[in-house]
Amino acid sequence: MMQLDQYCSANKVIIKFYSKPQNTRILSPRVFMCYNVNMEKKISDKVINRLTLYHCILQDYLNSGETYISSGQIASLLNIDDSQVRKDISILNNSGKSRIGYIIAELKKSIETTLGFSKTKKAFIVGAGNLGMALAKYDNFTNYGLNIIALFDNDRKKIGTTINGKLLVLDVEKLPNLARKNNVDIAILTVPGKYAQKTADFLVAANIKYIWNFTPTVLSVPKEVQVWNENLMGNFLQFTYNI
């Protein structure tokens, strides 16, 4: 088996972007991809983050033709304690036995059910620059229940172009009407920093309730609007601090 940093490369967009909240109104991006309104137990962000990593490992083992996996194998790949893996899996109501081995397909399905992957969340990307285009081209979002239905920009050269032959870049002025017609309340914000607050104000006026903020700007929004700040440079500095 490959090590964790060698496989799941397609999932790094999701996994590596998790950041620490900056204020009390911030919501984890798991609300977009891993939120189940019928979930009886509240699951912490840390557990959800680990479960998404387990899911990535399980998919890799399935692709390799494996049928069973032990908690020890998962723990070894992630360099965490075996007991932590067993504790996390215990909340899934999975019938597998940690010492005998979990049936990979069943455990994967349990994670998907618990985290609400099957509950589709529709979203817009606002800002069709390099980052916005890269996120639009990332096909695996749908595996986690996130459906990007359109990109928006105010650059006339970009408006009308398509991404991967299916996603259309639209005039940002059309966003409020399309959000209302398609019941979209999630926006992924990828505009240049100097335009971030003005764009956020526009999104709030369009009744967007969740903003996944990739700009280097801390947004000021009403209490009912939830924001997750994606601190890419902060993540990089944490990663390289001891180098």
C-alpha positions, 0 to 999 in steps of 0.5 A: 500500500502507498503511504498517505501522502502518495495516494488520495492526491485527488482529495488533497483539495479537500483534506489539506484545506482544513484550517482553524476557525478565526471567529465564532461565526466560522463554520467548517467546510464539512458543512458543505460536504459532510453535514447530515441534518438527520445526524442524532449525535454531534460529531466534532470537527476533528473526528469528521476530519479523521473520518474523511481521511479514513474514507480516503484510505478505504477507497484506496484499499478498495481500488487495490482489490482489498476486502478487509482492513484493520484499525491498526492498518488505518492508524499506521498510515495516519500515524495515530493511535489504534484506539483512536481509530476504533473510537471514531469508528464506534460512532458509525454503528458499523458491524465490523470487528476491529481485531478481525478486520472491517469489511471495507465496502461496509465501513466506507458506506457507513462513513458516507451515511454518517457524514451525509455524503448523499445529501447534495449541497449546491454551490456557486464559485464566485471568482473565475481566476486561477483558484476558482477555475482549479476548484471548478475542475475538481471532479471529486467534490460530487463524491462528498455531496458538493455540486458546483452548478456555476461560476461567476465573474465580472470579466467580460472575457471570461463570461460565457466560457465553459469549464470541463465542457459543462460549467458555464462562467456567468455574469455575477449580476445574474447570481441573485436570481439564479440563487433564488431559482436553484435554492443555492445558499452556498458560495465559494469565494475566490476573488482577489482580496481587495474585492472580497468584502464588497463581494461578500456584501453582494452575496449576503444581499443575494441570501447566501448563508454559507461562504467558503472564503479562499481570499486573504481577507477576514470578512464582516458578515451578519450573524446568520451568515456562516463563514469558513476562512481558508488560510492557505498561507497559515497552513503553509507556515504551520507545515514549514515552521520547523524546517 
